[in-house]
Amino acid sequence: MSLDHRAVSVAVLKTEKGFVVRPAQQIVERGQTVEWFNGTAQPIEILLPSLTLAPGSRALLVANPLQSVCFEVRADSKVTPGVYPYAVYSQEAVGFCAGESSPIMIIKE
């Protein structure tokens, strides 16, 4: 199986409906990087609740306004394929961003 190593892009934005994560669902393969872009006026915090998703890495990532932060799903990790909910906290919203639904990362087999 050939892996696609392009980054999976996610944006955190302020819209008429509030602060959203787009897309709310990301499909990621081992070896890919997820890049969150902060399109808001204040820092955001990405909370990865499962340490099995990020063994040996921080479970909290911070992106300043109009900047990106990346997280690599390491190809050599023993991450279990499945659905991993996560959260994005916006300092500008003083709350969590939702999106069309709560954000999730799907790790493929």
Buried (B, 14 or more C-beta within 10 A) or exposed (E): EEEEEEBBBBBBBBEEEEBBBBBBBBEBBBBBBBBBBBBBEEBBBBEBEBEEBBEEBEEEBBBEEEEBBEBBBBEEBEBEEBEBEBBBBBBBBEEBBBBEEBBBBEBBE
